[in-house]
Amino acid sequence: MIGGKYIGEIIREGYIYFVLDSEAEEITSLKYVISGPIDLDGNKLGEDLTFDLSLD
């Protein structure tokens, strides 16, 4: 499970599955965004992390 609360240094391992709108062979890159942390009031505490991945 990717979601949930992460308090402190948390390491989670697992798999992420993507539902594709096209054939997998047609995809050459993807952008994966991890939302930054928020407090209990919904205020952002940090920046989002963005990973640009090339599948070539």
PDB file of N, CA, C, O and CB in Angstrom:
ATOM      1  N   MET A   1       0.845  -1.183   0.000  1.00  0.00           N
ATOM      2  CA  MET A   1       0.000   0.000   0.000  1.00  0.00           C
ATOM      3  C   MET A   1       0.884   1.237   0.000  1.00  0.00           C
ATOM      4  O   MET A   1       1.780   1.361   0.835  1.00  0.00           O
ATOM      5  CB  MET A   1      -0.958   0.003   1.218  1.00  0.00           C
ATOM      6  N   ILE A   2       0.642   2.135  -0.913  1.00  0.00           N
ATOM      7  CA  ILE A   2       1.455   3.343  -1.043  1.00  0.00           C
ATOM      8  C   ILE A   2       0.923   4.460  -0.159  1.00  0.00           C
ATOM      9  O   ILE A   2       1.712   5.203   0.425  1.00  0.00           O
ATOM     10  CB  ILE A   2       1.497   3.803  -2.499  1.00  0.00           C
ATOM     11  N   GLY A   3      -0.387   4.599  -0.045  1.00  0.00           N
ATOM     12  CA  GLY A   3      -0.983   5.688   0.728  1.00  0.00           C
ATOM     13  C   GLY A   3      -0.812   5.495   2.224  1.00  0.00           C
ATOM     14  O   GLY A   3      -0.178   4.540   2.674  1.00  0.00           O
ATOM     15  N   GLY A   4      -1.373   6.392   2.970  1.00  0.00           N
ATOM     16  CA  GLY A   4      -1.316   6.306   4.422  1.00  0.00           C
ATOM     17  C   GLY A   4      -0.471   7.405   5.015  1.00  0.00           C
ATOM     18  O   GLY A   4       0.009   8.297   4.316  1.00  0.00           O
ATOM     19  N   LYS A   5      -0.300   7.323   6.307  1.00  0.00           N
ATOM     20  CA  LYS A   5       0.481   8.329   7.019  1.00  0.00           C
ATOM     21  C   LYS A   5       1.924   7.862   7.151  1.00  0.00           C
ATOM     22  O   LYS A   5       2.199   6.705   7.470  1.00  0.00           O
ATOM     23  CB  LYS A   5      -0.128   8.614   8.411  1.00  0.00           C
ATOM     24  N   TYR A   6       2.832   8.787   6.900  1.00  0.00           N
ATOM     25  CA  TYR A   6       4.257   8.527   7.040  1.00  0.00           C
ATOM     26  C   TYR A   6       4.792   9.496   8.084  1.00  0.00           C
ATOM     27  O   TYR A   6       5.003  10.673   7.794  1.00  0.00           O
ATOM     28  CB  TYR A   6       5.014   8.679   5.670  1.00  0.00           C
ATOM     29  N   ILE A   7       5.007   9.012   9.276  1.00  0.00           N
ATOM     30  CA  ILE A   7       5.511   9.853  10.356  1.00  0.00           C
ATOM     31  C   ILE A   7       6.926   9.385  10.672  1.00  0.00           C
ATOM     32  O   ILE A   7       7.135   8.233  11.054  1.00  0.00           O
ATOM     33  CB  ILE A   7       4.582   9.787  11.630  1.00  0.00           C
ATOM     34  N   GLY A   8       7.899  10.285  10.512  1.00  0.00           N
ATOM     35  CA  GLY A   8       9.288   9.908  10.731  1.00  0.00           C
ATOM     36  C   GLY A   8       9.854   9.256   9.476  1.00  0.00           C
ATOM     37  O   GLY A   8       9.328   9.419   8.375  1.00  0.00           O
ATOM     38  N   GLU A   9      10.927   8.522   9.670  1.00  0.00           N
ATOM     39  CA  GLU A   9      11.577   7.848   8.548  1.00  0.00           C
ATOM     40  C   GLU A   9      10.902   6.512   8.311  1.00  0.00           C
ATOM     41  O   GLU A   9      11.099   5.563   9.070  1.00  0.00           O
ATOM     42  CB  GLU A   9      13.093   7.656   8.811  1.00  0.00           C
ATOM     43  N   ILE A  10      10.111   6.440   7.264  1.00  0.00           N
ATOM     44  CA  ILE A  10       9.340   5.248   6.931  1.00  0.00           C
ATOM     45  C   ILE A  10       9.828   4.699   5.596  1.00  0.00           C
ATOM     46  O   ILE A  10      10.014   5.454   4.641  1.00  0.00           O
ATOM     47  CB  ILE A  10       7.816   5.563   6.878  1.00  0.00           C
ATOM     48  N   ILE A  11      10.033   3.409   5.530  1.00  0.00           N
ATOM     49  CA  ILE A  11      10.384   2.743   4.281  1.00  0.00           C
ATOM     50  C   ILE A  11       9.302   1.718   3.993  1.00  0.00           C
ATOM     51  O   ILE A  11       9.011   0.850   4.816  1.00  0.00           O
ATOM     52  CB  ILE A  11      11.803   2.072   4.357  1.00  0.00           C
ATOM     53  N   ARG A  12       8.713   1.834   2.816  1.00  0.00           N
ATOM     54  CA  ARG A  12       7.725   0.847   2.367  1.00  0.00           C
ATOM     55  C   ARG A  12       8.191   0.289   1.043  1.00  0.00           C
ATOM     56  O   ARG A  12       8.694   1.018   0.188  1.00  0.00           O
ATOM     57  CB  ARG A  12       6.297   1.474   2.239  1.00  0.00           C
ATOM     58  N   GLU A  13       8.025  -0.984   0.883  1.00  0.00           N
ATOM     59  CA  GLU A  13       8.400  -1.643  -0.367  1.00  0.00           C
ATOM     60  C   GLU A  13       7.181  -2.333  -0.942  1.00  0.00           C
ATOM     61  O   GLU A  13       6.302  -2.784  -0.208  1.00  0.00           O
ATOM     62  CB  GLU A  13       9.553  -2.659  -0.147  1.00  0.00           C
ATOM     63  N   GLY A  14       7.135  -2.409  -2.242  1.00  0.00           N
ATOM     64  CA  GLY A  14       6.018  -3.077  -2.882  1.00  0.00           C
ATOM     65  C   GLY A  14       6.010  -2.799  -4.362  1.00  0.00           C
ATOM     66  O   GLY A  14       7.032  -2.438  -4.945  1.00  0.00           O
ATOM     67  N   TYR A  15       4.864  -2.966  -4.962  1.00  0.00           N
ATOM     68  CA  TYR A  15       4.692  -2.796  -6.388  1.00  0.00           C
ATOM     69  C   TYR A  15       3.642  -1.730  -6.659  1.00  0.00           C
ATOM     70  O   TYR A  15       2.694  -1.552  -5.893  1.00  0.00           O
ATOM     71  CB  TYR A  15       4.303  -4.121  -7.048  1.00  0.00           C
ATOM     72  N   ILE A  16       3.835  -1.027  -7.769  1.00  0.00           N
ATOM     73  CA  ILE A  16       2.855  -0.057  -8.248  1.00  0.00           C
ATOM     74  C   ILE A  16       2.418  -0.532  -9.627  1.00  0.00           C
ATOM     75  O   ILE A  16       3.257  -0.818 -10.481  1.00  0.00           O
ATOM     76  CB  ILE A  16       3.446   1.416  -8.292  1.00  0.00           C
ATOM     77  N   TYR A  17       1.134  -0.615  -9.844  1.00  0.00           N
ATOM     78  CA  TYR A  17       0.597  -1.031 -11.129  1.00  0.00           C
ATOM     79  C   TYR A  17      -0.055   0.155 -11.814  1.00  0.00           C
ATOM     80  O   TYR A  17      -0.715   0.967 -11.165  1.00  0.00           O
ATOM     81  CB  TYR A  17      -0.410  -2.182 -10.960  1.00  0.00           C
ATOM     82  N   PHE A  18       0.126   0.258 -13.117  1.00  0.00           N
ATOM     83  CA  PHE A  18      -0.447   1.332 -13.903  1.00  0.00           C
ATOM     84  C   PHE A  18      -1.439   0.754 -14.899  1.00  0.00           C
ATOM     85  O   PHE A  18      -1.150  -0.248 -15.552  1.00  0.00           O
ATOM     86  CB  PHE A  18       0.652   2.134 -14.625  1.00  0.00           C
ATOM     87  N   VAL A  19      -2.596   1.373 -15.019  1.00  0.00           N
ATOM     88  CA  VAL A  19      -3.576   1.012 -16.031  1.00  0.00           C
ATOM     89  C   VAL A  19      -3.284   1.881 -17.255  1.00  0.00           C
ATOM     90  O   VAL A  19      -3.283   3.108 -17.161  1.00  0.00           O
ATOM     91  CB  VAL A  19      -5.061   1.208 -15.509  1.00  0.00           C
ATOM     92  N   LEU A  20      -3.040   1.253 -18.385  1.00  0.00           N
ATOM     93  CA  LEU A  20      -2.614   1.969 -19.585  1.00  0.00           C
ATOM     94  C   LEU A  20      -3.776   2.234 -20.527  1.00  0.00           C
ATOM     95  O   LEU A  20      -4.689   1.418 -20.658  1.00  0.00           O
ATOM     96  CB  LEU A  20      -1.537   1.186 -20.307  1.00  0.00           C
ATOM     97  N   ASP A  21      -3.725   3.403 -21.191  1.00  0.00           N
ATOM     98  CA  ASP A  21      -4.710   3.752 -22.212  1.00  0.00           C
ATOM     99  C   ASP A  21      -4.228   3.361 -23.600  1.00  0.00           C
ATOM    100  O   ASP A  21      -4.977   3.484 -24.569  1.00  0.00           O
ATOM    101  CB  ASP A  21      -5.015   5.244 -22.167  1.00  0.00           C
ATOM    102  N   SER A  22      -2.988   2.893 -23.709  1.00  0.00           N
ATOM    103  CA  SER A  22      -2.425   2.489 -24.999  1.00  0.00           C
ATOM    104  C   SER A  22      -1.572   1.241 -24.775  1.00  0.00           C
ATOM    105  O   SER A  22      -1.449   0.748 -23.654  1.00  0.00           O
ATOM    106  CB  SER A  22      -1.576   3.648 -25.643  1.00  0.00           C
ATOM    107  N   GLU A  23      -0.993   0.749 -25.850  1.00  0.00           N
ATOM    108  CA  GLU A  23      -0.119  -0.422 -25.746  1.00  0.00           C
ATOM    109  C   GLU A  23       1.156  -0.052 -24.993  1.00  0.00           C
ATOM    110  O   GLU A  23       1.695   1.039 -25.179  1.00  0.00           O
ATOM    111  CB  GLU A  23       0.224  -0.981 -27.152  1.00  0.00           C
ATOM    112  N   ALA A  24       1.630  -0.945 -24.157  1.00  0.00           N
ATOM    113  CA  ALA A  24       2.815  -0.681 -23.344  1.00  0.00           C
ATOM    114  C   ALA A  24       4.030  -0.339 -24.206  1.00  0.00           C
ATOM    115  O   ALA A  24       4.858   0.480 -23.806  1.00  0.00           O
ATOM    116  CB  ALA A  24       3.127  -1.889 -22.466  1.00  0.00           C
ATOM    117  N   GLU A  25       4.146  -0.952 -25.376  1.00  0.00           N
ATOM    118  CA  GLU A  25       5.286  -0.714 -26.265  1.00  0.00           C
ATOM    119  C   GLU A  25       5.313   0.720 -26.799  1.00  0.00           C
ATOM    120  O   GLU A  25       6.366   1.193 -27.226  1.00  0.00           O
ATOM    121  CB  GLU A  25       5.249  -1.695 -27.430  1.00  0.00           C
ATOM    122  N   GLU A  26       4.184   1.413 -26.781  1.00  0.00           N
ATOM    123  CA  GLU A  26       4.108   2.785 -27.288  1.00  0.00           C
ATOM    124  C   GLU A  26       4.589   3.815 -26.260  1.00  0.00           C
ATOM    125  O   GLU A  26       4.820   4.972 -26.610  1.00  0.00           O
ATOM    126  CB  GLU A  26       2.678   3.103 -27.701  1.00  0.00           C
ATOM    127  N   ILE A  27       4.737   3.416 -25.029  1.00  0.00           N
ATOM    128  CA  ILE A  27       5.116   4.353 -23.961  1.00  0.00           C
ATOM    129  C   ILE A  27       6.634   4.413 -23.871  1.00  0.00           C
ATOM    130  O   ILE A  27       7.295   3.391 -23.685  1.00  0.00           O
ATOM    131  CB  ILE A  27       4.498   3.928 -22.586  1.00  0.00           C
ATOM    132  N   THR A  28       7.183   5.622 -24.006  1.00  0.00           N
ATOM    133  CA  THR A  28       8.637   5.790 -23.975  1.00  0.00           C
ATOM    134  C   THR A  28       9.127   6.494 -22.715  1.00  0.00           C
ATOM    135  O   THR A  28      10.312   6.426 -22.389  1.00  0.00           O
ATOM    136  CB  THR A  28       9.087   6.564 -25.187  1.00  0.00           C
ATOM    137  N   SER A  29       8.227   7.166 -22.007  1.00  0.00           N
ATOM    138  CA  SER A  29       8.624   7.844 -20.769  1.00  0.00           C
ATOM    139  C   SER A  29       7.405   8.027 -19.883  1.00  0.00           C
ATOM    140  O   SER A  29       6.265   7.906 -20.332  1.00  0.00           O
ATOM    141  CB  SER A  29       9.292   9.213 -21.068  1.00  0.00           C
ATOM    142  N   LEU A  30       7.665   8.319 -18.628  1.00  0.00           N
ATOM    143  CA  LEU A  30       6.573   8.638 -17.716  1.00  0.00           C
ATOM    144  C   LEU A  30       7.064   9.590 -16.644  1.00  0.00           C
ATOM    145  O   LEU A  30       8.259   9.679 -16.359  1.00  0.00           O
ATOM    146  CB  LEU A  30       5.993   7.362 -17.081  1.00  0.00           C
ATOM    147  N   LYS A  31       6.121  10.291 -16.063  1.00  0.00           N
ATOM    148  CA  LYS A  31       6.413  11.221 -14.974  1.00  0.00           C
ATOM    149  C   LYS A  31       5.686  10.709 -13.744  1.00  0.00           C
ATOM    150  O   LYS A  31       4.471  10.515 -13.767  1.00  0.00           O
ATOM    151  CB  LYS A  31       5.981  12.696 -15.327  1.00  0.00           C
ATOM    152  N   TYR A  32       6.435  10.491 -12.666  1.00  0.00           N
ATOM    153  CA  TYR A  32       5.879   9.982 -11.417  1.00  0.00           C
ATOM    154  C   TYR A  32       5.994  11.081 -10.375  1.00  0.00           C
ATOM    155  O   TYR A  32       7.095  11.557 -10.097  1.00  0.00           O
ATOM    156  CB  TYR A  32       6.610   8.677 -10.950  1.00  0.00           C
ATOM    157  N   VAL A  33       4.866  11.494  -9.792  1.00  0.00           N
ATOM    158  CA  VAL A  33       4.847  12.601  -8.834  1.00  0.00           C
ATOM    159  C   VAL A  33       4.400  12.074  -7.478  1.00  0.00           C
ATOM    160  O   VAL A  33       3.366  11.416  -7.358  1.00  0.00           O
ATOM    161  CB  VAL A  33       3.908  13.749  -9.318  1.00  0.00           C
ATOM    162  N   ILE A  34       5.200  12.377  -6.458  1.00  0.00           N
ATOM    163  CA  ILE A  34       4.852  12.046  -5.081  1.00  0.00           C
ATOM    164  C   ILE A  34       4.484  13.359  -4.394  1.00  0.00           C
ATOM    165  O   ILE A  34       5.310  14.267  -4.301  1.00  0.00           O
ATOM    166  CB  ILE A  34       6.039  11.305  -4.332  1.00  0.00           C
ATOM    167  N   SER A  35       3.269  13.456  -3.924  1.00  0.00           N
ATOM    168  CA  SER A  35       2.803  14.690  -3.283  1.00  0.00           C
ATOM    169  C   SER A  35       3.603  14.972  -2.027  1.00  0.00           C
ATOM    170  O   SER A  35       3.943  14.063  -1.269  1.00  0.00           O
ATOM    171  CB  SER A  35       1.309  14.598  -2.947  1.00  0.00           C
ATOM    172  N   GLY A  36       3.898  16.251  -1.816  1.00  0.00           N
ATOM    173  CA  GLY A  36       4.622  16.667  -0.623  1.00  0.00           C
ATOM    174  C   GLY A  36       3.776  16.506   0.623  1.00  0.00           C
ATOM    175  O   GLY A  36       2.561  16.328   0.538  1.00  0.00           O
ATOM    176  N   PRO A  37       4.417  16.567   1.783  1.00  0.00           N
ATOM    177  CA  PRO A  37       3.691  16.381   3.035  1.00  0.00           C
ATOM    178  C   PRO A  37       2.744  17.540   3.333  1.00  0.00           C
ATOM    179  O   PRO A  37       2.975  18.676   2.916  1.00  0.00           O
ATOM    180  CB  PRO A  37       4.670  16.214   4.177  1.00  0.00           C
ATOM    181  N   ILE A  38       1.671  17.228   4.064  1.00  0.00           N
ATOM    182  CA  ILE A  38       0.726  18.240   4.524  1.00  0.00           C
ATOM    183  C   ILE A  38       0.479  18.038   6.015  1.00  0.00           C
ATOM    184  O   ILE A  38       0.678  16.945   6.545  1.00  0.00           O
ATOM    185  CB  ILE A  38      -0.611  18.168   3.723  1.00  0.00           C
ATOM    186  N   ASP A  39       0.044  19.105   6.685  1.00  0.00           N
ATOM    187  CA  ASP A  39      -0.282  18.980   8.106  1.00  0.00           C
ATOM    188  C   ASP A  39      -1.753  18.586   8.264  1.00  0.00           C
ATOM    189  O   ASP A  39      -2.453  18.378   7.273  1.00  0.00           O
ATOM    190  CB  ASP A  39       0.015  20.309   8.860  1.00  0.00           C
ATOM    191  N   LEU A  40      -2.208  18.489   9.484  1.00  0.00           N
ATOM    192  CA  LEU A  40      -3.582  18.058   9.759  1.00  0.00           C
ATOM    193  C   LEU A  40      -4.635  19.019   9.214  1.00  0.00           C
ATOM    194  O   LEU A  40      -5.791  18.638   9.026  1.00  0.00           O
ATOM    195  CB  LEU A  40      -3.776  17.898  11.243  1.00  0.00           C
ATOM    196  N   ASP A  41      -4.231  20.273   8.959  1.00  0.00           N
ATOM    197  CA  ASP A  41      -5.151  21.269   8.407  1.00  0.00           C
ATOM    198  C   ASP A  41      -5.095  21.319   6.882  1.00  0.00           C
ATOM    199  O   ASP A  41      -5.793  22.126   6.268  1.00  0.00           O
ATOM    200  CB  ASP A  41      -4.834  22.642   8.976  1.00  0.00           C
ATOM    201  N   GLY A  42      -4.283  20.477   6.269  1.00  0.00           N
ATOM    202  CA  GLY A  42      -4.169  20.451   4.816  1.00  0.00           C
ATOM    203  C   GLY A  42      -3.164  21.423   4.245  1.00  0.00           C
ATOM    204  O   GLY A  42      -3.093  21.588   3.027  1.00  0.00           O
ATOM    205  N   ASN A  43      -2.376  22.079   5.104  1.00  0.00           N
ATOM    206  CA  ASN A  43      -1.355  23.016   4.638  1.00  0.00           C
ATOM    207  C   ASN A  43      -0.107  22.255   4.197  1.00  0.00           C
ATOM    208  O   ASN A  43       0.349  21.346   4.891  1.00  0.00           O
ATOM    209  CB  ASN A  43      -1.002  24.036   5.745  1.00  0.00           C
ATOM    210  N   LYS A  44       0.446  22.633   3.036  1.00  0.00           N
ATOM    211  CA  LYS A  44       1.645  21.969   2.532  1.00  0.00           C
ATOM    212  C   LYS A  44       2.841  22.275   3.425  1.00  0.00           C
ATOM    213  O   LYS A  44       3.074  23.421   3.811  1.00  0.00           O
ATOM    214  CB  LYS A  44       1.936  22.402   1.088  1.00  0.00           C
ATOM    215  N   LEU A  45       3.591  21.226   3.743  1.00  0.00           N
ATOM    216  CA  LEU A  45       4.793  21.372   4.564  1.00  0.00           C
ATOM    217  C   LEU A  45       6.064  21.204   3.754  1.00  0.00           C
ATOM    218  O   LEU A  45       7.156  21.495   4.242  1.00  0.00           O
ATOM    219  CB  LEU A  45       4.777  20.370   5.694  1.00  0.00           C
ATOM    220  N   GLY A  46       5.934  20.743   2.537  1.00  0.00           N
ATOM    221  CA  GLY A  46       7.110  20.514   1.695  1.00  0.00           C
ATOM    222  C   GLY A  46       6.703  20.421   0.235  1.00  0.00           C
ATOM    223  O   GLY A  46       5.521  20.454  -0.105  1.00  0.00           O
ATOM    224  N   GLU A  47       7.690  20.306  -0.602  1.00  0.00           N
ATOM    225  CA  GLU A  47       7.470  20.266  -2.045  1.00  0.00           C
ATOM    226  C   GLU A  47       7.150  18.853  -2.524  1.00  0.00           C
ATOM    227  O   GLU A  47       7.492  17.863  -1.877  1.00  0.00           O
ATOM    228  CB  GLU A  47       8.695  20.799  -2.779  1.00  0.00           C
ATOM    229  N   ASP A  48       6.486  18.787  -3.673  1.00  0.00           N
ATOM    230  CA  ASP A  48       6.256  17.504  -4.329  1.00  0.00           C
ATOM    231  C   ASP A  48       7.581  17.007  -4.914  1.00  0.00           C
ATOM    232  O   ASP A  48       8.460  17.804  -5.242  1.00  0.00           O
ATOM    233  CB  ASP A  48       5.161  17.629  -5.443  1.00  0.00           C
ATOM    234  N   LEU A  49       7.715  15.700  -5.040  1.00  0.00           N
ATOM    235  CA  LEU A  49       8.860  15.106  -5.721  1.00  0.00           C
ATOM    236  C   LEU A  49       8.388  14.622  -7.084  1.00  0.00           C
ATOM    237  O   LEU A  49       7.360  13.952  -7.188  1.00  0.00           O
ATOM    238  CB  LEU A  49       9.485  13.934  -4.885  1.00  0.00           C
ATOM    239  N   THR A  50       9.137  14.960  -8.126  1.00  0.00           N
ATOM    240  CA  THR A  50       8.787  14.550  -9.479  1.00  0.00           C
ATOM    241  C   THR A  50       9.947  13.779 -10.074  1.00  0.00           C
ATOM    242  O   THR A  50      11.096  14.220 -10.021  1.00  0.00           O
ATOM    243  CB  THR A  50       8.427  15.771 -10.360  1.00  0.00           C
ATOM    244  N   PHE A  51       9.635  12.618 -10.644  1.00  0.00           N
ATOM    245  CA  PHE A  51      10.627  11.780 -11.300  1.00  0.00           C
ATOM    246  C   PHE A  51      10.236  11.640 -12.761  1.00  0.00           C
ATOM    247  O   PHE A  51       9.144  11.159 -13.063  1.00  0.00           O
ATOM    248  CB  PHE A  51      10.742  10.385 -10.611  1.00  0.00           C
ATOM    249  N   ASP A  52      11.110  12.051 -13.671  1.00  0.00           N
ATOM    250  CA  ASP A  52      10.912  11.849 -15.098  1.00  0.00           C
ATOM    251  C   ASP A  52      11.715  10.622 -15.479  1.00  0.00           C
ATOM    252  O   ASP A  52      12.941  10.617 -15.376  1.00  0.00           O
ATOM    253  CB  ASP A  52      11.341  13.109 -15.939  1.00  0.00           C
ATOM    254  N   LEU A  53      11.020   9.575 -15.922  1.00  0.00           N
ATOM    255  CA  LEU A  53      11.660   8.299 -16.209  1.00  0.00           C
ATOM    256  C   LEU A  53      11.588   7.995 -17.691  1.00  0.00           C
ATOM    257  O   LEU A  53      10.514   8.052 -18.290  1.00  0.00           O
ATOM    258  CB  LEU A  53      11.012   7.174 -15.404  1.00  0.00           C
ATOM    259  N   SER A  54      12.725   7.673 -18.283  1.00  0.00           N
ATOM    260  CA  SER A  54      12.794   7.274 -19.679  1.00  0.00           C
ATOM    261  C   SER A  54      12.752   5.750 -19.736  1.00  0.00           C
ATOM    262  O   SER A  54      13.460   5.082 -18.983  1.00  0.00           O
ATOM    263  CB  SER A  54      14.083   7.834 -20.370  1.00  0.00           C
ATOM    264  N   LEU A  55      11.934   5.204 -20.614  1.00  0.00           N
ATOM    265  CA  LEU A  55      11.780   3.760 -20.730  1.00  0.00           C
ATOM    266  C   LEU A  55      12.456   3.214 -21.979  1.00  0.00           C
ATOM    267  O   LEU A  55      12.165   2.098 -22.406  1.00  0.00           O
ATOM    268  CB  LEU A  55      10.313   3.393 -20.739  1.00  0.00           C
ATOM    269  N   ASP A  56      13.355   3.992 -22.563  1.00  0.00           N
ATOM    270  CA  ASP A  56      14.066   3.559 -23.780  1.00  0.00           C
ATOM    271  C   ASP A  56      15.042   2.463 -23.459  1.00  0.00           C
ATOM    272  O   ASP A  56      15.732   1.970 -24.352  1.00  0.00           O
ATOM    273  CB  ASP A  56      14.800   4.730 -24.436  1.00  0.00           C
TER     274      ASP A  56
END
